[in-house]
Amino acid sequence: MATNIVVPELGESVVEARVAKWLKKAGDSVVAGDALVELETEKIDLEVSADRAGVLGEIKHQEGADVKVGEVLAILDESAAGEAPAKVPGVPKGPEVPTVQEPQAAEKKATPTAKNVAKAHDVNIESVAAAGARVTKQDVLKAAAPAPKAPEAPRAPLAPTAPAPKAPSGDRSETRERMSKRRATIARRLVEAQQTAAMLTTFNEVDMSALMALRERRKEAFTKKNGVGVGIASFFVQAAIGALKAFPQINAEIQGDEIVTKHYYDIGMAVGAEGGLVVPVLRDADRMGFAGIELAIRDFAARAKNGSLTLEDLKGGTFTITNGGVFGSLMSTPILNPPQVGILGLHKIADRAVPVNGQVVIRPMMYLALSYDHRLVDGREAVQFLVKIKEYIEDPAWMLLDA
């Protein structure tokens, strides 16, 4: 009996994938649970496994092909499972000679993109040193970079001649590679966000003195109790939740001609990962507490680095926070994460001269940015939302009083 191997459900809003690598070839015997093919999606990479034993038959889509959910990837012939080799009539069967298989080294873990780049640059993936848990594209490109040339021996002086036209110096080579599924989706969604939403951004600044003093006073006791340090991210998550409760239209989305207001708070935390930005989601963040938020963010960052985030981690979200400050950004304009209508941008903390009670003092300041969909959120609400965040951060006790 023949069974279709199909593209599985890929998660909310993900309808397409790319065939990154076939792990089995046509004619291979497989058992239930064997990984057959790696698929690359806009969010994560995943393997499709056999759910029963058989022989892999015709492969319908080769590596590099784009496929949709439900499409047939290959045919599995169950009737061929466990079949013995055909006997030749009249030829006696000789004694079986035991064979000794040479031990094979486990294949080095690498991302599908890294393997494609290694193939393009003729680099042995097994010889590439990984900076993290898996070999990445950057690891391969580093290994493929030409070694520096040894200095030339000094030459005898020559008689002066007219200078010849200078040729371009340095490495002027170019590489060309297909855009990954995630990067292509990021590019498409960013353009869609600007074309489909009336996106505006409002800015404010916040004095971080009180928050930083609180962290300094309580960090030792907090770490001893919870096993994790307290960062600024958990304060901004809590402040955002308080502001969303005050301005619920920023925790909503537009569906056709209806406004869907969310009465729960699933906060997306943008994390830089190999191949592009991902936004894992803190589910019911209003019930997590500071320690729970800090532990979840640390876990997201680690799994974004080693590529173990799941589709469930990335689904949904009612509001997003992105922190360009960790990369040194002083100010930027975050782009909406549709269908959400608001995104809060955090930035670098920098000492600046500010007036306080008629005197100029030096304070640790941060610029805040709120991008919002003007179809649903008016400028007044957007400004007041940022002012509410500012109040919570500059006097953290308000977060407790308003909880």
Residue, then its C-alpha position, 0 to 999 in steps of 0.5 A: m500500500a502506498t502512503n503519501i508523505v505530505v507537508p504537515e501543518l506549520g503553525e498559525s499563519v504559516v502556509e508555505a515551506r521550502v525543501a531544505k534537504w532530503l535525509k533519505k533517498a528514493g529506494d531507502s528503507v525506513v522505519a517509523g520515526d525516521a526523519l525523511v526531509e528537512l523543511e525551512t519555514e519563515k519561523i523555524d526549520l523542522e523535520v518530517s518523519a515517517d509514521r510507519a515503515g516502508v520504502l521511500g518511493e518517488i520524491k515529488h519535490q526536490e531540494g530548493a522547491d517551495v511547497k504548501v501545507g498538504e502537498v505531497l512530498a514523496i510516496l512511501d511504499e508500505s508493502a515493501a517493508g521488510e521484504a527479503p531479497a529475491k532468490v535466484p533459482g538453482v543457485p545454492k545459498g552459501p554460508e553467510v559471512p558476518t560483516v563488520q561495519e566501520p563505525q561512522a562519525a555522527e554528522k555534525k549538526a548544522t542549519p540547512t542554510a549553512k549546509n547549502v552555503a558550504k556546498a556552494h563554497d566547496v567547504n567540508i561542513e565537518s571541518v567547520a568550527a561552530a560558534g554555538a550549538r550548530v554550525t551556522k552560515q556565518d561559521v561556514l563563511k568564516a571558514a571559507a574566507p581566504a587566508p591572509k597572504a604572507p608578506e613578500a620579500p624585499r626587492a632590489p630598488l628599480a629605476p623610476t618609471a612612469p606610474a601605471p594605471k592602478a587596478p582595483s585592489g583587495d578582494r572584489s569577489e561576489t557571492r550569490e545565494r538564495m534568500s532564506k525562507r525566513r529572510a524572504t518572509i521578513a522582507r515581505r511582511l515588513v513591506e506589507a506592514q507599511q503598505t497595509a497599515a497607517m503606521l506612525t511613530t511617537f517618541n518620548e524619553v525616560d529617566m532610568s535613575a529610579l529603576m536602576a537604583l531599585r535593581e541595584r538595591r534588590k538584585e542580590a536578594f532577587t537572584k538568591k530567591n529566584g535563581v535569575g538576575v532582574g533586568i530592565a526587560s521585565f520592568f518594561v513588560q510589566a509597564a507595557i501591560g499596565a499601559l495596555k490596560a489603560f489603553p485597550q485599543i492598543n491591545a487590539e487588531i482589525q479584522g475586516d470592518e471589526i475591531v477585536t480587542k484582546h482581554y489577555y496580554d501575550i507579549g512578543m519579545a523580539v530576539g535577534a537570531e541566525g537568519g533574522l529576527v524572531v518574536p517568541v511570545l510570553r503567554d499571559a504575561d500579566r500572570m508571570g511576575f518579574a522572575g517568570i518573565e526574566l526566566a522566559i526571556r533568558d530561555f527564549a534567547a538561548r533557544a533562538k541562538n541554538g535554533s530550538l524555538t518551536l512554532e508554538d513559541l512564535k504563535g500569536g502575540t497581542f503587542t510586541i517589545t523590541n530592544g535595539g539598545v542591546f545593539g547600541s541603537l540610540m533611537s529608531t522607528p520600529i515596524l509593526n508586527p501585523p496584525q498587531v497595532g502597536i510595538l514598543g521600541l527600547h533603546k540604549i541607556a545614555d548619560r545626558a544632561v537634563p533639567v531637574n528642579g531648575q538645575v542641570v544634572i546628569r541622568p541615565m536616559m533612554y528614548l522610547a518609541l511607539s509605532y502604531d496603526h493610526r487606523l485604530v489608534d489616535g495620536r492622543e492615545a499613542v502619546q498617553f500610552l508612552v507617558k504611562i510607560k514613562e510614569y511606571i519606569e520613573d516611579p516603579a511603585w506605580m506598577l504595584l499600586d496599579a496592579 
